[in-house]
């Protein structure tokens, strides 16, 4: 029984590591290309509207980018709150402990 639980834990750790690495690489790619797209879009907007009011344009874009960052930060915080590490292994260990307590009692 202990060997089964250890194998389950090993498999879950491996899957979690692979998923975390894959997620990190995808997030890094999204961030890099999103940053490049944001730079070029900002430059295009500023060049296009420079004759109206450069300060207002830059402050407006700063506000929009700040709001987007705040929204993403809020979503990340919510995601991290719901994070569970190795849920199946923890559940199996709890069941095993309950079963051992019944046997020993």
C-alpha positions, 0 to 999 in steps of 0.5 A: 500500500505504501509503495502505491502511494509513493508511486502516486506521489512520484507521478503527481510530482512529475506531472506538476513539474512538467505542467509548471515548466510548460506554463512558465514557458508559455507565459514567458512567450506571451509576455515577450510578444505582448510587450513587443506588440504593446511597444509598437502599438504605443509608438504608433498611437503616439506618432499618430496623435502627437499633434493633438497633445503628447502629454494627454496621449501618454497619460491616457496610455499609461492609465490604460496599461496600469488598469490592465496590469491591475486586472491581471494582478487581481486574476493572478492573486485569485489563481494563487489562492485556489492553488492546491499542491498534490491534491490526489496524494494528500487525499489518499494520505488522509484516507490511509490515515483514517483507515489506519486509525480504524484498524488500530482503534 
